[in-house]
Amino acid sequence: MAADLIAAVSEIPASEVDVLVAPNLDPVVLAEVEAARKAVAALDEQQRNVAAVSRQAVRHLREIGLTGVDAATVLGVSAQRVSQLAKS
């Protein structure tokens, strides 16, 4: 809505208007928010790395003849998770 209003008042196409909404936060709260965002990003990357290592482990366990249930027991995950990892 803001972009449309600015475009109408300025007589320019709305597609040329960028609106950035930024809350006015206390610096301490802003620092906490930034720390939380960085932690979430780091966790996301770590989860991707864990999944990659787990996929490789599942692949190798299956190559040496373990069943999905046996691989799940060795990895400490569910058989369903082993199945997901084997498919990805």
C-alpha positions, 0 to 999 in steps of 0.5 A, spaced: 500 500 500 505 504 501 508 503 494 502 505 491 501 511 495 508 513 494 507 512 486 501 516 486 503 522 489 510 522 486 507 520 479 511 514 478 510 507 476 509 503 483 514 498 480 519 503 481 518 504 488 521 500 493 519 500 501 523 498 506 520 497 513 525 497 519 523 497 526 526 502 530 528 498 536 532 499 542 540 497 540 540 492 545 534 488 542 537 489 535 543 486 537 539 480 540 535 480 534 541 480 530 545 474 534 538 470 533 538 471 526 546 469 526 545 463 530 539 461 526 543 461 519 549 457 523 544 452 525 541 451 518 548 450 515 550 445 521 543 441 519 545 441 512 552 439 513 549 433 518 544 431 513 550 430 508 554 426 513 548 422 515 547 421 507 554 418 506 554 414 512 547 411 510 550 409 503 556 406 506 552 402 511 547 400 506 553 398 501 556 393 506 549 390 507 546 393 513 538 393 512 535 400 513 533 398 520 540 396 522 543 402 519 538 406 523 540 402 530 547 404 528 546 411 527 541 412 532 535 415 528 529 412 525 528 407 520 524 412 516 530 417 517 534 412 514 529 411 508 529 419 507 537 419 507 537 414 502 533 417 497 536 424 497 
